[in-house]
Amino acid sequence: MSNLARRGPVGLKPDGPTAADRAAGRAHMARVAQLPCIICGARPVEVHHCISGRFGQRRVSDFDTIPLCARHHREGPFSIHGNKALWVATNGPDTDFLPRVAALLADHDMGAVEMIEAAFGQGDEK
């Protein structure tokens, strides 16, 4: 009997990311880590994998990441991992910041990061 649907056996997981995909993801996260916190402009930042709208245990892409300071990422009552509902009510879904991060990365060579730091008063404190 032949496989008319041309599919693999039911229940097998699809192939995971290749080594090149993982390397590209790490490189992207390293670039995101160079940006200031997307909420307050503070540094240093932690790279946050976006979790809004996710259900289940599926791992999120390394390209769906935003820079957050420790206060907004995991420390205290205003952090997304400390109180997701409050964070979303205050800042909106974390996925809403992905286009802004992409724009910052695209403009990084043009001084956009320095402009954000200046706007938040963070530029001269290094």
Backbone bond lengths (Angstrom), bond angles and torsions (degrees), N, CA, C in turn:
res aa  C-N    CA-C-N  psi(-1)  N-CA   C-N-CA  omega(-1)  CA-C   N-CA-C  phi
1 M - - - 1.452 - - 1.533 107.78 -
2 S 1.321 117.22 136.36 1.463 120.87 -177.98 1.521 110.84 -97.88
3 N 1.310 115.31 164.10 1.451 122.38 179.34 1.525 107.82 -93.22
4 L 1.319 117.88 95.12 1.457 122.18 -175.52 1.528 112.47 -70.30
5 A 1.308 117.57 -28.38 1.462 120.66 -179.10 1.530 111.66 -82.19
6 R 1.321 117.39 -10.97 1.467 123.42 -178.90 1.534 112.10 54.94
7 R 1.302 116.15 41.70 1.454 122.51 178.04 1.512 109.64 -117.74
8 G 1.339 114.86 157.28 1.451 120.30 176.68 1.515 110.28 -74.01
9 P 1.313 116.01 176.99 1.463 120.37 178.73 1.528 110.85 -59.19
10 V 1.313 116.35 146.09 1.456 122.28 179.92 1.532 109.28 -66.07
11 G 1.327 116.94 140.26 1.444 121.34 175.30 1.510 115.20 96.46
12 L 1.326 118.97 -6.73 1.456 120.17 178.23 1.523 110.12 -83.14
13 K 1.319 114.99 142.04 1.461 119.87 178.08 1.525 109.63 -74.39
14 P 1.332 116.84 147.18 1.464 118.63 174.59 1.523 110.00 -68.37
15 D 1.315 115.95 160.89 1.453 120.13 178.82 1.521 110.20 -59.84
16 G 1.319 116.51 141.28 1.455 121.88 177.96 1.513 111.01 -81.23
17 P 1.316 116.19 -176.47 1.460 120.03 -179.80 1.526 111.18 -66.72
18 T 1.307 115.68 148.62 1.460 121.11 178.01 1.529 109.36 -78.90
19 A 1.315 116.17 171.41 1.467 120.68 177.40 1.526 110.17 -61.10
20 A 1.315 116.97 -37.69 1.471 120.56 178.69 1.526 110.54 -66.15
21 D 1.341 117.54 -38.66 1.466 121.08 177.59 1.529 110.83 -63.98
22 R 1.330 116.30 -42.65 1.462 120.16 179.30 1.527 111.19 -65.28
23 A 1.326 116.99 -39.99 1.464 120.83 178.75 1.530 110.38 -65.23
24 A 1.316 116.94 -40.87 1.469 120.53 178.56 1.528 110.22 -65.05
25 G 1.317 117.19 -38.67 1.462 121.32 177.70 1.518 111.75 -63.97
26 R 1.332 116.62 -43.04 1.472 120.57 177.52 1.527 111.04 -63.72
27 A 1.313 116.72 -39.89 1.471 120.43 179.05 1.530 110.49 -64.76
28 H 1.332 116.12 -40.68 1.465 119.66 178.63 1.530 110.31 -64.00
29 M 1.321 117.09 -44.50 1.465 120.07 -179.91 1.533 111.15 -64.01
30 A 1.324 117.56 -33.92 1.464 120.24 177.03 1.528 110.30 -65.22
31 R 1.324 116.97 -37.28 1.471 120.25 176.99 1.530 110.74 -68.16
32 V 1.343 117.14 -40.73 1.464 121.05 178.33 1.527 109.99 -62.74
33 A 1.324 117.40 -37.52 1.461 121.90 -179.06 1.533 112.33 -65.57
34 Q 1.317 117.91 -16.80 1.474 121.67 178.68 1.527 111.48 -82.24
35 L 1.336 117.98 -14.23 1.459 121.76 -178.88 1.524 110.40 -83.32
36 P 1.335 117.75 158.57 1.464 120.25 172.73 1.529 110.57 -77.09
37 C 1.321 116.64 167.11 1.467 121.60 177.78 1.524 109.14 -53.47
38 I 1.293 116.90 131.35 1.461 122.15 -176.79 1.535 111.63 -70.77
39 I 1.336 117.65 -17.13 1.465 122.05 -179.66 1.528 111.15 -92.69
40 C 1.344 117.15 -50.70 1.471 119.52 -172.11 1.515 114.93 -119.30
41 G 1.327 118.14 -9.44 1.452 121.02 179.46 1.516 115.13 85.27
42 A 1.338 117.99 3.95 1.467 121.31 -177.80 1.529 111.50 -74.27
43 R 1.313 113.55 160.93 1.460 122.36 172.42 1.517 107.30 -134.30
44 P 1.295 120.56 155.13 1.455 128.57 -4.25 1.521 110.83 -74.64
45 V 1.324 115.35 169.40 1.460 119.98 -179.14 1.521 110.56 -121.59
46 E 1.308 113.86 164.03 1.458 123.06 171.39 1.524 106.11 -115.49
47 V 1.308 117.18 142.84 1.459 120.87 -179.52 1.529 107.98 -84.66
48 H 1.320 115.63 120.25 1.467 122.57 -176.24 1.519 110.18 -103.67
49 H 1.329 117.24 125.70 1.463 122.21 172.41 1.530 107.78 -79.23
50 C 1.315 117.42 123.74 1.468 121.74 -176.03 1.526 110.93 -61.73
51 I 1.344 115.10 133.79 1.460 120.61 -175.69 1.517 113.13 -120.46
52 S 1.330 118.44 -9.81 1.468 119.85 -178.48 1.529 110.35 -65.58
53 G 1.319 115.27 134.61 1.460 120.39 178.85 1.511 114.47 79.48
54 R 1.334 118.18 3.93 1.467 121.52 179.13 1.518 109.83 -93.36
55 F 1.285 114.87 141.16 1.455 120.97 175.63 1.515 107.39 -134.12
56 G 1.300 116.84 144.70 1.454 120.36 178.79 1.512 111.72 89.61
57 Q 1.307 115.92 -166.14 1.457 122.55 -173.53 1.526 113.39 -106.60
58 R 1.306 117.66 7.37 1.459 120.29 -177.97 1.531 110.00 -63.67
59 R 1.320 115.82 132.67 1.464 121.11 -178.64 1.529 109.58 -72.50
60 V 1.323 115.60 137.98 1.449 121.23 179.81 1.530 109.05 -83.61
61 S 1.300 116.59 152.31 1.459 122.54 -178.61 1.523 111.18 -65.98
62 D 1.322 116.08 146.61 1.463 121.02 175.09 1.524 111.58 -68.39
63 F 1.309 117.69 -11.70 1.464 121.66 177.62 1.528 111.50 -87.35
64 D 1.318 117.69 -12.33 1.467 122.58 177.15 1.529 108.69 -97.55
65 T 1.311 115.84 64.12 1.459 121.87 -176.01 1.525 110.73 -130.65
66 I 1.333 114.99 150.09 1.461 121.72 177.89 1.525 108.82 -133.52
67 P 1.348 118.02 152.57 1.467 120.33 177.95 1.528 110.85 -85.32
68 L 1.320 116.51 126.00 1.466 122.15 176.72 1.517 109.37 -131.40
69 C 1.329 116.39 139.88 1.467 119.94 172.74 1.535 107.22 -69.92
70 A 1.328 116.39 165.26 1.466 120.43 -178.50 1.526 111.21 -57.92
71 R 1.332 117.20 -37.64 1.469 120.92 -179.31 1.528 111.88 -61.90
72 H 1.307 117.29 -40.14 1.460 120.11 -179.91 1.534 112.64 -88.45
73 H 1.345 117.56 -14.15 1.458 119.69 -178.64 1.523 112.81 -93.70
74 R 1.344 118.07 -54.57 1.466 117.96 -171.39 1.518 115.54 -142.50
75 E 1.325 118.99 -6.68 1.464 120.51 -176.60 1.522 111.29 -107.58
76 G 1.299 116.85 126.75 1.451 121.35 172.32 1.517 115.16 87.11
77 P 1.321 114.95 179.12 1.468 120.82 -173.05 1.527 114.19 -73.58
78 F 1.324 118.43 -15.27 1.459 120.67 -178.24 1.522 112.75 -99.81
79 S 1.333 116.96 7.71 1.461 120.39 -179.23 1.528 110.26 -84.52
80 I 1.313 115.10 151.03 1.467 119.11 -178.41 1.523 111.17 -67.04
81 H 1.329 118.05 -32.86 1.466 119.84 178.03 1.521 112.03 -84.10
82 G 1.333 117.20 -17.24 1.463 121.09 177.39 1.513 112.54 -83.04
83 N 1.329 116.95 -38.83 1.461 121.51 -178.52 1.531 108.43 -156.14
84 K 1.318 115.79 83.17 1.467 121.16 -174.95 1.525 111.98 -58.44
85 A 1.326 117.86 -41.52 1.470 120.84 -177.64 1.528 110.99 -62.64
86 L 1.341 117.37 -44.19 1.461 121.00 178.13 1.522 110.67 -65.95
87 W 1.324 116.59 -41.42 1.463 120.41 179.94 1.528 110.42 -61.38
88 V 1.328 116.71 -45.32 1.464 120.30 -179.74 1.525 110.65 -66.60
89 A 1.343 117.54 -38.96 1.466 120.30 178.25 1.526 111.36 -64.34
90 T 1.319 116.61 -35.17 1.467 121.71 -178.18 1.525 112.63 -82.05
91 N 1.339 116.77 -44.57 1.464 121.16 -170.53 1.529 114.37 -112.56
92 G 1.323 116.94 -14.22 1.456 120.55 -173.70 1.522 110.08 90.88
93 P 1.321 117.49 172.79 1.468 120.43 180.00 1.529 111.19 -62.25
94 D 1.316 116.19 142.76 1.463 119.35 -179.39 1.521 112.18 -62.19
95 T 1.309 117.30 -28.58 1.464 120.49 179.41 1.527 112.32 -66.12
96 D 1.331 117.59 -21.38 1.469 120.49 177.88 1.524 112.16 -66.87
97 F 1.333 117.82 -17.81 1.465 121.53 -178.60 1.528 112.50 -89.07
98 L 1.322 117.95 -9.08 1.469 120.32 -177.81 1.530 112.90 -59.77
99 P 1.353 120.02 -44.89 1.471 118.36 177.96 1.537 112.38 -62.77
100 R 1.321 116.66 -35.10 1.460 120.37 178.95 1.532 110.98 -67.28
101 V 1.328 116.54 -40.38 1.465 120.43 177.12 1.524 109.65 -64.43
102 A 1.322 117.41 -42.79 1.468 120.68 178.69 1.522 110.70 -60.44
103 A 1.331 116.79 -40.98 1.467 120.25 178.69 1.523 110.61 -66.37
104 L 1.332 117.30 -40.74 1.466 120.42 178.41 1.525 110.99 -63.59
105 L 1.314 116.72 -40.61 1.461 119.64 178.57 1.524 110.84 -65.70
106 A 1.332 116.45 -38.78 1.461 120.60 179.43 1.527 110.80 -67.48
107 D 1.326 116.80 -35.21 1.465 121.73 -177.55 1.523 112.90 -94.39
108 H 1.325 117.44 1.77 1.463 121.24 -173.19 1.522 111.98 -52.69
109 D 1.310 117.35 -41.73 1.460 120.47 -178.66 1.519 112.41 -71.78
110 M 1.322 117.03 -13.47 1.452 120.93 -177.60 1.526 112.09 -97.27
111 G 1.343 117.93 7.45 1.451 120.65 175.11 1.514 115.47 91.66
112 A 1.333 119.08 14.18 1.463 121.08 -178.25 1.525 111.62 -62.75
113 V 1.322 117.75 -37.20 1.463 120.80 -179.07 1.531 109.88 -64.55
114 E 1.304 116.85 -42.49 1.459 120.39 178.83 1.522 110.89 -63.76
115 M 1.344 117.34 -36.05 1.461 120.67 178.04 1.523 110.54 -64.67
116 I 1.325 118.14 -40.95 1.464 121.74 179.41 1.527 109.68 -66.05
117 E 1.333 116.66 -44.47 1.459 119.50 179.36 1.523 110.73 -60.52
118 A 1.321 117.10 -40.87 1.461 120.38 178.72 1.525 110.82 -64.52
119 A 1.337 116.72 -38.57 1.461 120.85 -179.94 1.518 111.50 -65.25
120 F 1.340 117.19 -32.96 1.458 121.33 179.86 1.527 111.87 -96.16
121 G 1.322 117.87 2.82 1.456 121.05 179.93 1.508 113.59 71.68
122 Q 1.333 118.05 28.14 1.450 121.38 -175.89 1.522 112.46 -106.11
123 G 1.308 119.31 -6.66 1.452 121.75 -167.65 1.509 116.05 -67.86
124 D 1.340 119.60 -35.18 1.449 120.86 -172.86 1.526 114.02 -99.70
125 E 1.318 118.70 8.93 1.465 121.78 -173.21 1.519 113.58 -94.26
126 K 1.301 120.59 14.85 1.464 121.96 -174.59 1.454 111.86 -80.30
